[in-house]
Amino acid sequence: ENRSIPTIYLKSPVEEWSLVDFCCMNRYTRTQVLFSISAVLTFSIGCIEQFSDTSEIQVKQTGIEGLLIPDGFDFNMNENLDIDVGFQSSNGRIAEDEAIQFAIFGVDLAGEIHGLKIGHTTLSKGIVTTITKPIHIEQLYLNTKYIGNSRFFKLNDDNLVISATDLVIDDNIFESSNGRTRGIPDCTSFLGNATKISCKSNAVLIKSSATFLHVDVEFSDGVVQRFKPGETGSMNANQNQWEFSNLIGAYALAHAVRFTVFADCKTSPHQVNEEMATFLNPCRDTNEDQDQDGVPDNSDISPTDPSVSAVSYFPARDRYATFAFEDMWPYKGDYDFNDLVVSHQATVFTNAYDLVTKVEYLFSVRAIGAAFDNDLCINFSDSQHQLILEQISPSSIQHVVIPITGKTELRFPHIRDVFDKEGFINTDTTKTFFEPVTISFTVLFDGTIISDEFEIDEYLRINQEVGREVHKPGRSYTSLADLSMFGTANDDTQMASSKFYKSKENLPWVLEIPTEWEYPKEHVEIIDGYPKFKDFAQGKSNSPWYTDDAGNKIHKHLYRKKN
């Protein structure tokens, strides 16, 4: 007979239901089926009445598996922007090969500053680089430092042409009738704010468009002293022009090496990064190049180290991103993305030729919501296997350096052992909270890889199984991977189309969130804690669904340490 067959919608925190035959059950059995959600149920029931048409039997995909994720979507929460800044001729005021230091930084929707890169260039070269920008950063700015002149420019559409004469600041900007209003500039914009240092009549004069808080002075013996207004030197009525002559504290002016300026405005350069507000004593030789790397000290972030002159920050200076893993690959997980939760940051140093020479890496293991015995693996572009592990802290942490094709890997076996605890860690708010474990290391390179081609790839080696590794969606496998696992269970890797580590529903097993992320509790799907993840995953919105903005979080579903 042709009958209407009930459609059952079941969801388990452990597995999904593929098909339920629901017929000829008494009321007691049917009640058990409907309310035993946490059990894995398979029914094979012989029915007296046989149905010739079973096409009406359906299982509805609920939760995250019901999302319509576009093919090719890689869940990337960073944008790679090609920056191109040119300088117009200075008519001889600035030499074409004269060094210019620059910083690129971003401002997010909350007004927070994120330092991304500090480098150096010349008028003839301009600035050509690629910046990795988290999607929660709203606007990019450029800060230039030419000799003693530091000022800001807005980066629009990733391209900018600057008149070379604009690198030199007109003194009128520091007067109350021009760049200043009631002694303090408009702190809602970086534009128009500047700092300048100069040598006049054997005195150091520092001018700022903001009101001074203090100045740190480094002397030739390595001592650094902080001076507040009124403690040394003389200052104007607006407290934005500070003159140092003769003695600075107990030191003669000639012994002052560097001045770091701090001023009362969020647009003060020191809040972008300290290097851009640190000026050499202009009454000394500012063209000095102590390390002889071709970059003058006033444009070199490390004037005494010939292997380092510039730096890039990931995700940003003094900020952290978060890796959130599901470790069931190639099988389906529960999509709470807390099987391993790791916050991390990387600082990549380059030499005068923009070649990578050093990486400082720090990560913090925050949660383990899995029973598997996994390894955390971090690999670096290093085709010649020249990587040197300079230091690691704590020194007792298990680690091994492994050369693989095109890369060198630093592996941390049995990562759960950092807690020295059994069971799940920091995923259940009713259980004991354990402080995250922080690990840092420094690796050195031979300076053969250009910075824009240098990659760091973090992945999980699952349950000590050889070749079973899971990466961020769209990232390729390593030479240690077992390729026979691709396309099995729920993995839908398709090498020909560069689809890697995504499920048949285009879901990932790994997410990288470009902030210190508040992750879901155990067995809570990510979309229940972050409802706006749905639109992001379906390509409907590129808004930062993970931030503290109103409506982004359902706090009761997210893990927090109990007070």
C-alpha positions as CSV (number, residue, x, y, z in Angstrom):
1,E,0.0,0.0,0.0
2,N,0.9,3.6,-0.5
3,R,1.2,5.1,3.0
4,S,2.6,8.2,4.5
5,I,5.6,7.3,6.5
6,P,6.6,9.6,9.4
7,T,9.9,11.5,9.0
8,I,12.2,11.3,12.0
9,Y,14.7,14.0,12.8
10,L,17.3,12.8,15.3
11,K,20.6,14.4,16.4
12,S,23.2,12.8,18.5
13,P,26.2,14.6,20.1
14,V,28.4,11.8,18.9
15,E,27.3,10.7,15.5
16,E,24.8,11.7,12.8
17,W,21.8,9.4,11.7
18,S,21.9,8.1,8.2
19,L,18.5,6.4,8.0
20,V,15.7,5.4,10.4
21,D,13.0,3.0,9.4
22,F,10.1,3.9,11.5
23,C,7.1,1.5,11.1
24,C,4.9,-0.9,13.0
25,M,6.2,0.3,16.4
26,N,4.1,0.2,19.6
27,R,3.8,3.4,21.6
28,Y,6.5,2.4,24.2
29,T,9.1,1.6,21.5
30,R,8.3,4.8,19.6
31,T,8.7,6.9,22.8
32,Q,12.1,5.3,23.4
33,V,13.3,6.2,19.9
34,L,12.2,9.8,20.1
35,F,13.8,10.5,23.5
36,S,17.0,8.5,23.4
37,I,18.9,11.2,21.5
38,S,22.3,10.5,23.0
39,A,22.4,6.9,22.0
40,V,23.5,5.6,18.6
41,L,20.4,3.8,17.3
42,T,20.1,1.5,14.3
43,F,16.8,-0.1,13.6
44,S,16.1,-3.1,11.5
45,I,12.5,-3.9,12.1
46,G,10.5,-6.5,10.3
47,C,7.1,-5.3,9.5
48,I,4.1,-7.3,8.5
49,E,3.1,-4.6,6.1
50,Q,5.7,-4.0,3.4
51,F,5.9,-0.6,1.7
52,S,6.6,-0.6,-2.0
53,D,7.7,3.0,-2.1
54,T,10.3,4.1,0.5
55,S,11.3,7.4,-1.3
56,E,9.3,9.4,1.3
57,I,11.7,8.3,4.1
58,Q,14.0,11.2,4.8
59,V,16.5,12.2,7.5
60,K,16.7,16.0,7.8
61,Q,20.2,17.4,8.2
62,T,20.1,19.7,11.2
63,G,22.7,22.1,12.6
64,I,26.0,22.8,10.8
65,E,25.6,19.9,8.3
66,G,22.5,21.7,6.9
67,L,24.5,24.7,5.8
68,L,24.9,25.2,2.0
69,I,28.6,25.9,1.8
70,P,29.8,27.0,-1.6
71,D,32.4,24.9,-3.4
72,G,35.8,26.5,-3.1
73,F,35.0,28.3,0.2
74,D,38.1,27.8,2.4
75,F,36.9,29.5,5.7
76,N,39.8,32.0,5.5
77,M,39.4,34.8,8.0
78,N,42.4,36.7,6.6
79,E,42.8,38.7,3.4
80,N,46.1,38.8,1.5
81,L,46.5,42.3,0.3
82,D,49.1,43.4,-2.2
83,I,50.4,46.8,-1.1
84,D,51.9,49.2,-3.6
85,V,53.2,52.6,-2.5
86,G,55.1,54.9,-4.8
87,F,56.9,58.1,-4.1
88,Q,56.9,61.1,-6.4
89,S,60.1,62.9,-7.1
90,S,61.4,65.1,-4.3
91,N,63.3,67.4,-6.8
92,G,66.5,66.6,-5.0
93,R,65.2,67.3,-1.5
94,I,65.6,63.6,-0.6
95,A,68.0,61.4,-2.4
96,E,66.5,58.5,-4.4
97,D,68.5,55.9,-2.5
98,E,68.0,57.4,1.0
99,A,66.5,55.0,3.5
100,I,62.9,55.4,4.7
101,Q,61.5,53.2,7.5
102,F,57.8,52.3,7.3
103,A,55.1,50.5,9.3
104,I,51.8,49.1,8.1
105,F,49.1,48.7,10.7
106,G,45.4,48.3,11.0
107,V,42.6,49.6,13.1
108,D,39.6,47.3,13.9
109,L,36.0,48.2,14.5
110,A,36.6,48.7,18.2
111,G,39.4,51.2,17.5
112,E,42.2,48.8,18.5
113,I,45.6,49.1,16.7
114,H,47.2,46.1,15.1
115,G,50.8,46.4,14.0
116,L,51.4,44.2,10.9
117,K,54.8,45.0,9.4
118,I,57.9,47.2,9.9
119,G,60.2,47.5,6.9
120,H,62.5,49.9,5.1
121,T,62.7,51.2,1.5
122,T,64.0,54.1,-0.6
123,L,62.2,56.6,-2.8
124,S,63.2,54.7,-6.0
125,K,61.9,51.3,-4.7
126,G,58.7,52.4,-3.1
127,I,56.8,49.8,-0.9
128,V,55.7,46.6,-2.6
129,T,54.6,43.9,-0.2
130,T,51.8,41.5,0.7
131,I,50.0,42.0,4.0
132,T,47.9,39.4,5.7
133,K,45.0,41.3,7.2
134,P,42.4,39.7,9.5
135,I,38.8,40.5,8.4
136,H,38.1,42.3,11.7
137,I,40.6,45.0,10.8
138,E,38.6,47.8,9.2
139,Q,41.3,50.2,7.8
140,L,45.0,50.1,7.0
141,Y,47.4,52.9,7.6
142,L,51.0,53.6,6.7
143,N,53.4,55.3,9.0
144,T,56.7,56.6,7.5
145,K,59.8,57.6,9.3
146,Y,62.3,59.6,7.3
147,I,65.3,60.6,9.5
148,G,63.5,62.5,12.3
149,N,60.0,62.8,10.6
150,S,57.2,60.4,11.5
151,R,53.7,60.7,10.0
152,F,50.7,58.8,8.9
153,F,49.0,58.0,5.6
154,K,45.7,56.1,4.8
155,L,46.0,53.1,2.6
156,N,43.0,53.0,0.2
157,D,42.5,50.2,-2.3
158,D,46.0,48.9,-1.3
159,N,47.7,51.5,-3.6
160,L,49.1,54.9,-2.7
161,V,51.3,57.6,-4.2
162,I,53.0,59.9,-1.8
163,S,54.8,63.1,-2.7
164,A,58.4,62.7,-1.3
165,T,58.1,66.2,0.2
166,D,55.3,64.9,2.4
167,L,57.8,62.7,4.2
168,V,59.3,65.9,5.7
169,I,56.9,67.5,8.2
170,D,56.2,71.2,8.0
171,D,56.6,72.7,11.4
172,N,53.3,74.5,11.1
173,I,51.5,71.3,11.9
174,F,52.7,71.6,15.5
175,E,51.3,75.1,16.1
176,S,47.9,75.6,17.8
177,S,46.6,77.6,14.9
178,N,47.2,74.7,12.4
179,G,47.5,71.1,13.2
180,R,46.4,71.3,16.9
181,T,43.2,72.2,18.6
182,R,43.2,73.2,22.3
183,G,46.5,71.4,22.6
184,I,45.3,67.9,21.7
185,P,44.6,66.6,18.1
186,D,41.5,64.7,17.0
187,C,42.2,61.2,18.2
188,T,39.5,59.7,15.9
189,S,41.9,59.8,13.0
190,F,45.5,59.1,12.4
191,L,45.8,61.6,9.5
192,G,47.4,64.9,10.3
193,N,49.2,63.5,13.4
194,A,53.0,63.5,13.4
195,T,56.2,63.5,15.4
196,K,59.4,65.2,14.5
197,I,62.9,65.3,16.1
198,S,65.7,67.6,15.0
199,C,69.1,69.0,16.2
200,K,69.2,72.8,16.6
201,S,72.2,74.6,18.1
202,N,73.4,71.4,19.8
203,A,70.0,70.8,21.4
204,V,67.5,68.0,20.6
205,L,64.0,69.3,19.9
206,I,61.1,66.9,19.7
207,K,57.7,68.1,18.4
208,S,54.4,66.1,18.6
209,S,50.9,66.8,17.4
210,A,49.8,65.2,20.7
211,T,50.6,66.2,24.3
212,F,53.7,64.5,25.8
213,L,53.3,61.9,28.5
214,H,57.0,61.0,28.8
215,V,60.1,60.2,26.8
216,D,62.4,57.2,27.3
217,V,66.1,58.0,26.6
218,E,68.6,55.3,26.0
219,F,72.2,56.2,26.7
220,S,75.5,54.9,25.3
221,D,76.1,52.6,28.4
222,G,72.8,50.8,27.7
223,V,70.8,52.5,30.5
224,V,67.3,53.6,29.7
225,Q,65.6,56.3,31.7
226,R,62.1,57.7,31.6
227,F,61.5,61.4,31.9
228,K,58.2,63.2,32.4
229,P,57.5,66.8,31.5
230,G,59.2,69.1,34.0
231,E,61.8,66.6,35.0
232,T,64.4,67.5,32.5
233,G,64.7,69.9,29.5
234,S,62.2,72.7,28.7
235,M,58.7,72.5,27.3
236,N,56.3,74.9,25.6
237,A,52.9,75.8,27.1
238,N,51.0,73.3,25.0
239,Q,53.3,70.5,26.2
240,N,54.0,69.3,22.6
241,Q,57.5,70.7,22.0
242,W,60.3,69.4,24.3
243,E,63.9,70.6,24.1
244,F,66.8,68.8,25.5
245,S,70.2,70.5,25.9
246,N,73.4,70.1,27.9
247,L,72.4,67.5,30.6
248,I,69.6,64.9,30.4
249,G,69.4,63.7,33.9
250,A,73.0,62.9,34.9
251,Y,74.1,62.3,31.3
252,A,75.6,64.7,28.8
253,L,73.4,65.2,25.6
254,A,76.1,63.5,23.5
255,H,75.7,60.3,25.4
256,A,72.0,60.0,24.5
257,V,71.6,57.4,21.7
258,R,67.8,57.1,21.2
259,F,64.6,58.9,22.2
260,T,61.3,57.0,22.4
261,V,58.3,59.4,22.4
262,F,55.0,58.7,24.2
263,A,52.1,61.1,23.8
264,D,48.5,61.5,24.9
265,C,46.6,60.3,21.9
266,K,45.8,56.8,20.5
267,T,47.4,58.1,17.3
268,S,50.7,58.5,18.9
269,P,53.2,56.4,17.0
270,H,54.3,54.4,20.0
271,Q,51.0,52.7,20.1
272,V,51.5,51.5,16.5
273,N,54.9,50.1,17.4
274,E,57.7,51.4,19.5
275,E,60.3,51.3,16.8
276,M,58.4,53.9,14.7
277,A,58.5,56.4,17.7
278,T,62.1,55.7,18.5
279,F,64.5,58.2,17.0
280,L,68.3,58.3,17.0
281,N,69.8,61.4,18.6
282,P,69.9,63.8,15.6
283,C,72.9,65.6,17.0
284,R,74.9,62.4,16.4
285,D,75.6,60.6,13.1
286,T,72.2,59.4,12.0
287,N,73.6,57.8,8.9
288,E,75.6,55.3,10.9
289,D,75.3,51.7,10.0
290,Q,76.8,49.7,12.9
291,D,76.1,46.2,11.5
292,Q,77.2,47.2,7.9
293,D,74.1,45.6,6.4
294,G,73.4,48.5,4.1
295,V,70.4,49.8,6.2
296,P,71.2,52.9,8.3
297,D,70.6,52.5,12.0
298,N,67.7,55.0,11.9
299,S,65.8,52.6,9.5
300,D,66.9,49.3,11.0
301,I,64.9,47.6,13.7
302,S,68.1,45.8,14.9
303,P,71.0,48.1,14.1
304,T,73.6,45.7,15.6
305,D,72.4,42.5,13.9
306,P,73.3,42.2,10.2
307,S,70.8,39.3,9.7
308,V,67.8,41.4,10.9
309,S,66.5,44.8,9.6
310,A,62.7,44.3,9.2
311,V,59.8,42.3,10.8
312,S,56.3,41.1,10.1
313,Y,53.7,40.0,12.7
314,F,51.1,37.3,12.5
315,P,48.3,37.8,13.2
316,A,49.6,41.2,14.5
317,R,52.0,42.6,17.0
318,D,51.3,41.3,20.6
319,R,48.1,39.6,19.3
320,Y,47.1,36.0,19.1
321,A,45.2,33.8,16.6
322,T,43.5,30.5,17.5
323,F,43.7,27.1,16.0
324,A,40.6,25.0,16.6
325,F,40.8,21.4,15.7
326,E,38.4,18.5,15.1
327,D,40.5,15.3,15.3
328,M,38.1,12.7,13.8
329,W,39.3,13.1,10.2
330,P,38.4,11.6,7.8
331,Y,35.3,10.8,9.9
332,K,32.8,13.4,11.0
333,G,33.3,15.2,14.3
334,D,30.9,17.0,16.5
335,Y,31.8,20.4,15.2
336,D,32.5,22.0,18.6
337,F,36.1,22.7,17.4
338,N,37.6,22.1,20.8
339,D,39.4,18.8,20.4
340,L,42.5,20.9,20.5
341,V,42.5,24.7,21.0
342,V,45.8,26.5,20.6
343,S,46.5,30.3,20.6
344,H,49.5,31.3,18.7
345,Q,51.6,34.2,17.2
346,A,54.6,34.3,14.9
347,T,57.1,37.1,14.4
348,V,59.1,36.8,11.1
349,F,62.4,38.7,10.8
350,T,64.0,39.5,7.5
351,N,67.4,40.9,6.4
352,A,68.3,43.9,4.2
353,Y,67.3,41.9,1.1
354,D,63.8,40.8,2.5
355,L,64.9,37.3,3.0
356,V,63.7,35.4,6.1
357,T,66.4,34.8,8.7
358,K,64.5,34.2,12.0
359,V,61.1,33.3,13.3
360,E,60.0,33.7,16.9
361,Y,56.9,31.5,17.6
362,L,54.8,31.3,20.7
363,F,51.8,29.1,21.3
364,S,49.5,28.3,24.2
365,V,47.6,25.1,24.6
366,R,44.3,26.1,26.0
367,A,41.9,23.1,25.7
368,I,41.8,19.4,24.8
369,G,38.3,18.0,24.2
370,A,39.4,14.7,22.8
371,A,40.6,11.2,23.9
372,F,43.0,10.8,21.0
373,D,46.8,11.0,21.6
374,N,47.6,13.7,19.0
375,D,50.8,15.5,17.9
376,L,50.9,19.2,17.1
377,C,53.1,19.9,14.0
378,I,54.4,23.2,12.8
379,N,56.3,23.2,9.5
380,F,58.2,26.0,7.8
381,S,59.3,26.7,4.2
382,D,62.8,25.3,4.1
383,S,63.7,23.4,0.9
384,Q,67.4,23.0,1.9
385,H,66.6,21.9,5.4
386,Q,68.8,24.6,6.9
387,L,66.5,25.4,9.9
388,I,68.3,25.7,13.2
389,L,66.3,25.5,16.5
390,E,68.0,28.2,18.5
391,Q,66.0,28.0,21.7
392,I,62.8,26.4,23.1
393,S,61.0,27.1,26.3
394,P,60.4,25.2,28.5
395,S,63.4,23.1,27.5
396,S,61.7,20.0,28.9
397,I,58.9,20.0,26.3
398,Q,58.9,17.0,24.0
399,H,59.8,18.0,20.5
400,V,61.5,16.7,17.4
401,V,62.8,18.4,14.2
402,I,61.9,16.5,11.0
403,P,63.0,17.3,7.5
404,I,60.2,16.7,5.0
405,T,59.9,17.5,1.3
406,G,60.3,21.3,0.8
407,K,59.9,22.0,4.5
408,T,61.2,21.4,8.0
409,E,58.8,20.4,10.7
410,L,58.9,21.0,14.4
411,R,56.7,18.3,16.0
412,F,55.3,18.3,19.5
413,P,54.4,14.6,20.2
414,H,51.6,13.7,22.6
415,I,50.5,17.3,23.0
416,R,48.0,16.5,25.7
417,D,50.9,15.6,28.0
418,V,51.7,19.2,28.5
419,F,48.9,19.2,31.1
420,D,50.0,15.9,32.7
421,K,46.3,15.2,33.2
422,E,43.9,12.5,31.9
423,G,40.6,13.2,30.3
424,F,39.2,16.4,28.7
425,I,40.8,19.7,29.6
426,N,38.9,23.0,29.8
427,T,35.8,22.1,27.8
428,D,33.4,21.5,30.6
429,T,32.6,24.4,32.9
430,T,31.6,22.1,35.7
431,K,35.1,20.6,35.8
432,T,38.4,21.9,37.1
433,F,40.0,24.7,35.1
434,F,43.7,24.2,34.2
435,E,45.9,27.1,33.3
436,P,47.0,27.1,29.6
437,V,50.5,25.9,28.9
438,T,52.7,28.3,26.9
439,I,55.6,27.2,24.7
440,S,58.0,29.5,22.8
441,F,60.8,28.8,20.4
442,T,63.1,30.6,17.9
443,V,64.2,29.1,14.6
444,L,66.9,30.4,12.4
445,F,67.1,30.3,8.6
446,D,69.9,30.7,6.0
447,G,68.3,33.8,4.3
448,T,67.4,32.1,1.0
449,I,63.6,32.5,1.1
450,I,61.9,35.8,0.2
451,S,59.4,36.9,2.8
452,D,56.3,36.9,0.5
453,E,57.0,33.2,-0.4
454,F,57.6,32.0,3.2
455,E,54.9,29.9,4.8
456,I,54.2,28.4,8.2
457,D,51.7,25.5,8.3
458,E,50.3,24.1,11.5
459,Y,48.5,20.8,11.5
460,L,47.5,17.8,13.6
461,R,48.9,14.3,13.4
462,I,46.0,12.2,14.7
463,N,46.3,9.5,17.4
464,Q,49.9,8.5,16.6
465,E,48.7,7.0,13.3
466,V,51.4,7.2,10.6
467,G,50.2,9.4,7.7
468,R,46.9,10.5,9.3
469,E,47.2,14.3,9.3
470,V,44.6,17.0,9.2
471,H,45.2,20.6,7.9
472,K,43.3,23.8,7.5
473,P,40.8,23.6,4.7
474,G,42.5,24.2,1.3
475,R,46.0,23.5,2.6
476,S,47.8,20.6,1.0
477,Y,49.2,17.6,2.8
478,T,52.9,17.0,3.7
479,S,55.1,14.3,2.2
480,L,54.4,12.2,5.3
481,A,50.6,11.9,4.6
482,D,48.9,8.6,3.8
483,L,47.2,9.5,0.5
484,S,45.0,6.4,0.6
485,M,42.9,8.1,3.3
486,F,41.8,10.8,1.0
487,G,38.2,10.3,-0.2
488,T,37.4,7.8,2.6
489,A,34.7,8.2,5.2
490,N,33.5,11.8,5.0
491,D,36.6,13.3,3.5
492,D,36.0,14.8,0.0
493,T,39.6,15.8,-0.9
494,Q,39.9,16.3,-4.7
495,M,43.5,17.0,-5.7
496,A,42.7,18.0,-9.2
497,S,40.6,20.9,-8.0
498,S,42.8,21.6,-5.0
499,K,40.1,20.7,-2.6
500,F,41.8,19.5,0.6
501,Y,40.6,18.5,4.0
502,K,36.9,19.3,3.5
503,S,33.9,17.1,3.9
504,K,31.3,16.2,1.4
505,E,29.3,19.1,2.9
506,N,32.4,21.3,2.4
507,L,32.9,21.5,6.2
508,P,36.4,21.8,7.6
509,W,38.1,19.9,10.4
510,V,40.3,22.9,11.3
511,L,39.6,26.6,11.7
512,E,42.1,29.4,12.2
513,I,40.5,32.4,13.9
514,P,42.6,35.6,13.8
515,T,42.0,36.5,17.4
516,E,42.2,34.8,20.9
517,W,38.9,33.0,20.4
518,E,36.3,32.0,23.0
519,Y,35.5,28.4,21.9
520,P,32.3,26.3,22.4
521,K,31.7,24.0,25.3
522,E,31.9,20.2,24.8
523,H,29.4,18.9,22.3
524,V,28.1,22.4,21.4
525,E,28.2,23.0,17.6
526,I,30.0,26.2,16.6
527,I,26.8,27.6,15.1
528,D,25.1,27.4,18.5
529,G,27.8,29.5,20.1
530,Y,28.3,31.7,17.1
531,P,25.1,32.0,15.1
532,K,26.6,34.4,12.5
533,F,29.1,31.7,11.5
534,K,26.2,30.3,9.4
535,D,26.2,33.3,7.0
536,F,30.0,33.4,6.9
537,A,30.3,29.7,6.0
538,Q,27.6,30.0,3.3
539,G,29.4,32.9,1.7
540,K,26.7,35.3,2.5
541,S,28.7,37.6,4.8
542,N,32.4,38.4,5.4
543,S,31.8,40.1,8.7
544,P,33.9,39.1,11.6
545,W,31.5,36.6,13.2
546,Y,34.0,35.8,16.0
547,T,34.4,39.2,17.7
548,D,32.8,40.6,20.8
549,D,30.4,42.7,18.8
550,A,26.7,42.5,19.8
551,G,24.9,39.5,18.5
552,N,28.0,37.5,17.6
553,K,28.1,35.2,20.7
554,I,25.7,33.1,22.7
555,H,27.7,33.1,25.9
556,K,26.0,30.2,27.6
557,H,27.3,27.9,24.9
558,L,30.9,29.1,25.1
559,Y,33.6,27.9,27.5
560,R,34.7,30.3,30.2
561,K,36.8,29.8,33.3
562,K,34.5,30.0,36.4
563,N,35.3,32.9,38.6
